[in-house]
Every structure is written in C-alpha cells, then in structure tokens.
Amino acid sequence: MRAGVFIERDGILNQTRVERQHPVSPLTMEEFHLLVEAVEPLRQLKAAGLVVVVTTNQPGLSRGHQSRHELDRMHELLRRRFEPDDILVCPHDESDHCPCRTPRPGLLIEAAFKWHLDLERSFVVSDKWQDAQAAHNAGCTSILLKSAWNGLGHHDFVLPTVADVFAKVLQLHASRLTVSALA
C-alpha cells in the first residue's frame, strides 16, 4: 500500500476570506486565488512517491450559495496548476451530519480505498483543527500551517510556513521509508 498526503484546499492551495472571524471558501472564480508557493512543494511530494489528494468541505453547494459548475471551474484550474492525483469534495452542510465532512474522516477513508493508501503512513495538511481531528480519527499524521483556526485539539505538528509544512511531510515520509527498508 502507498502513502498519501491529503491537502485541505482552502488556506493551503488557495486564499480564503475571513468573515465574522471564520475562514470562508471562495464561491466564484473571481474569488478563487491560488497560492503559487505550493506548486513546487506538491511536485516534490509526487516525486517522493506520495499520492496527492486535495480535500475540501464546500457547504455552499448544499446551501445553494455556489453552483457545481463554478466549483468545477475552480478545480479544473487547481488541477492544471498543481496536478494533484485527485480532488475530493464534501458538499454537505454541518447540519447534514454526513461522514465525509471534517472533522469526520470519510473523505480520507474514501481516498484510501480508491488509491490503496495506508492511512497510518499518510499525512493531512491543513490550517484548521477540523482536518487535524479527521487525521487523528483516520490514523494519519496531521501537519498544520499555523493559523487562527488551529484550535486546541490534537495536532501532530504545527509549523509557521507552507514551505515548512511540506518539508516536514517529505522528512517524515523519507524517515518512514528508511525504517521500512531496514525492517
């Protein structure tokens, strides 16, 4: 089985807006601004043999605030620029209590099944506590970008920059490969 890295879209690969002290996903292409500093680190993750899966909660779909066409346009741009192996979306509102909306691990489990991933050797990258909790629930290592949304729950690592976050993933992945080669 392979190792993967699950990357929360908003805050890591694109900018988020802040409304009433909460991060808000972009709803239109005009609001969707990619963070180009993540392009090269994602290439390095793939070169290291990791499966790169972008995950995102997009409750604007179920709330009627966002069209699927607009979301698909955003993700097509994301695919062209970052070249992830997959993009998985939870379209549900918090009140739906679905298994795929973080902090539940449904998207991680779905990707693990689809891509034959070993969750215990996989990583979740985000700037939000909900994704760190999903990582914990699935048995993954959480690596958070320091932000106002890290929360007080379980975190494996919290680092100050996107570059530091991806460097930590590569370091941990390489050390796990070394250990398994020695076993």
C-alpha positions as CSV (number, residue, x, y, z in Angstrom):
1,M,0.0,0.0,0.0
2,R,1.1,3.5,-0.7
3,A,1.3,6.6,1.4
4,G,-0.7,9.7,0.6
5,V,-0.9,13.3,1.6
6,F,-4.4,14.9,2.0
7,I,-4.2,18.6,1.4
8,E,-7.0,20.9,2.6
9,R,-7.7,23.2,-0.4
10,D,-8.7,26.4,1.3
11,G,-5.9,28.1,3.2
12,I,-3.2,25.8,1.7
13,L,-3.7,25.9,-2.0
14,N,-5.9,29.0,-2.3
15,Q,-6.7,32.1,-0.3
16,T,-9.7,32.2,1.9
17,R,-11.7,35.2,3.0
18,V,-12.4,35.9,6.6
19,E,-16.0,36.7,7.6
20,R,-17.0,37.1,11.3
21,Q,-13.7,35.7,12.4
22,H,-14.1,32.4,10.3
23,P,-12.4,31.3,7.1
24,V,-14.8,31.4,4.1
25,S,-14.3,29.4,0.9
26,P,-14.4,31.3,-2.4
27,L,-17.7,30.8,-4.2
28,T,-16.8,32.2,-7.7
29,M,-13.8,32.1,-10.0
30,E,-13.2,35.8,-9.3
31,E,-12.8,35.0,-5.6
32,F,-10.5,32.0,-6.3
33,H,-6.8,32.9,-5.9
34,L,-4.3,30.1,-6.0
35,L,-1.3,30.2,-3.7
36,V,1.6,29.6,-6.1
37,E,4.1,28.9,-3.4
38,A,2.6,25.5,-3.1
39,V,3.3,24.4,-6.7
40,E,6.8,23.2,-6.3
41,P,6.3,21.5,-3.0
42,L,3.4,19.5,-4.4
43,R,5.7,18.4,-7.3
44,Q,8.2,17.3,-4.7
45,L,5.6,15.3,-2.8
46,K,4.6,13.4,-6.0
47,A,8.3,12.9,-6.9
48,A,8.7,11.3,-3.5
49,G,6.0,8.7,-4.4
50,L,3.2,10.2,-2.3
51,V,-0.4,10.2,-3.7
52,V,-1.6,13.8,-3.5
53,V,-5.3,14.2,-2.8
54,V,-6.9,17.6,-2.3
55,T,-9.9,17.6,0.1
56,T,-12.4,20.3,0.8
57,N,-15.7,21.0,2.5
58,Q,-17.9,23.0,0.2
59,P,-21.2,23.5,2.1
60,G,-22.1,26.4,-0.3
61,L,-23.2,23.7,-2.7
62,S,-25.9,22.3,-0.4
63,R,-26.8,25.7,0.9
64,G,-27.4,26.9,-2.7
65,H,-24.7,29.7,-2.5
66,Q,-22.4,28.0,-5.0
67,S,-23.0,26.3,-8.4
68,R,-21.4,23.0,-9.2
69,H,-20.3,24.5,-12.5
70,E,-18.3,27.2,-10.7
71,L,-16.7,24.7,-8.3
72,D,-15.8,22.5,-11.2
73,R,-14.1,25.5,-13.0
74,M,-12.1,26.2,-9.8
75,H,-11.0,22.6,-9.6
76,E,-10.0,22.5,-13.2
77,L,-7.7,25.5,-12.6
78,L,-6.4,23.7,-9.5
79,R,-5.7,20.5,-11.5
80,R,-3.9,22.4,-14.2
81,R,-1.7,24.3,-11.8
82,F,-1.0,21.8,-9.0
83,E,-1.6,18.5,-10.8
84,P,-3.0,16.6,-7.8
85,D,-3.9,12.9,-8.2
86,D,-7.4,13.6,-7.0
87,I,-9.8,16.2,-5.6
88,L,-12.5,15.1,-3.2
89,V,-15.4,17.3,-2.1
90,C,-17.8,17.1,0.8
91,P,-20.8,19.2,-0.5
92,H,-22.7,18.9,2.8
93,D,-23.7,21.5,5.5
94,E,-22.8,20.8,9.1
95,S,-26.4,20.0,9.9
96,D,-26.4,17.1,7.4
97,H,-24.1,15.1,9.8
98,C,-22.5,13.3,6.8
99,P,-19.5,11.0,7.3
100,C,-17.4,13.0,4.8
101,R,-17.4,16.4,6.4
102,T,-14.4,17.1,8.6
103,P,-13.8,16.5,11.4
104,R,-15.2,13.1,10.3
105,P,-12.7,11.1,8.3
106,G,-15.0,10.0,5.4
107,L,-13.1,11.7,2.6
108,L,-9.8,10.2,3.9
109,I,-11.3,6.7,4.1
110,E,-12.8,7.1,0.6
111,A,-9.4,8.1,-0.9
112,A,-7.6,5.3,1.0
113,F,-9.9,2.8,-0.6
114,K,-9.8,4.3,-4.1
115,W,-6.0,4.8,-4.1
116,H,-4.9,1.8,-2.0
117,L,-3.4,4.1,0.7
118,D,-2.1,3.1,4.1
119,L,-3.6,5.8,6.3
120,E,-1.1,5.2,9.1
121,R,1.7,6.2,6.7
122,S,-0.3,9.1,5.3
123,F,-0.5,12.8,6.2
124,V,-3.1,15.5,6.4
125,V,-2.0,19.1,5.6
126,S,-4.3,22.0,6.7
127,D,-4.6,25.2,8.7
128,K,-7.8,24.1,10.5
129,W,-8.4,21.9,13.6
130,Q,-11.2,20.0,11.8
131,D,-8.7,18.5,9.4
132,A,-6.3,17.6,12.2
133,Q,-9.2,15.8,14.0
134,A,-10.1,13.9,10.8
135,A,-6.4,12.9,10.5
136,H,-6.4,11.7,14.1
137,N,-9.7,9.8,13.6
138,A,-8.3,8.1,10.5
139,G,-4.9,7.3,12.0
140,C,-3.0,9.8,9.8
141,T,-0.3,12.3,10.9
142,S,-1.6,15.9,10.9
143,I,0.7,18.8,9.9
144,L,-0.9,22.2,10.3
145,L,0.0,25.6,9.0
146,K,-0.1,27.9,12.0
147,S,-3.3,29.9,11.8
148,A,-6.1,31.3,13.9
149,W,-8.1,28.2,13.1
150,N,-5.7,25.5,14.5
151,G,-7.9,25.1,17.6
152,L,-6.9,23.4,20.8
153,G,-7.5,19.7,19.9
154,H,-5.0,17.1,18.8
155,H,-2.2,18.3,16.4
156,D,0.9,16.3,15.5
157,F,2.8,19.3,14.1
158,V,2.1,23.0,13.7
159,L,4.5,24.9,11.5
160,P,4.8,28.6,10.5
161,T,5.0,28.5,6.7
162,V,3.7,26.4,3.8
163,A,7.3,25.5,2.9
164,D,7.9,24.2,6.4
165,V,4.7,22.1,6.3
166,F,5.6,20.4,3.0
167,A,9.3,20.0,4.1
168,K,8.0,18.2,7.2
169,V,5.9,15.8,5.2
170,L,8.9,15.0,3.0
171,Q,11.1,14.5,6.0
172,L,8.7,12.2,7.8
173,H,7.9,10.2,4.6
174,A,11.6,9.7,3.9
175,S,12.3,8.5,7.5
176,R,9.4,6.1,7.3
177,L,10.8,4.7,4.0
178,T,14.2,4.2,5.6
179,V,12.7,2.4,8.6
180,S,10.6,0.1,6.5
181,A,13.6,-0.7,4.2
182,L,15.6,-1.6,7.3
183,A,12.9,-3.9,8.7
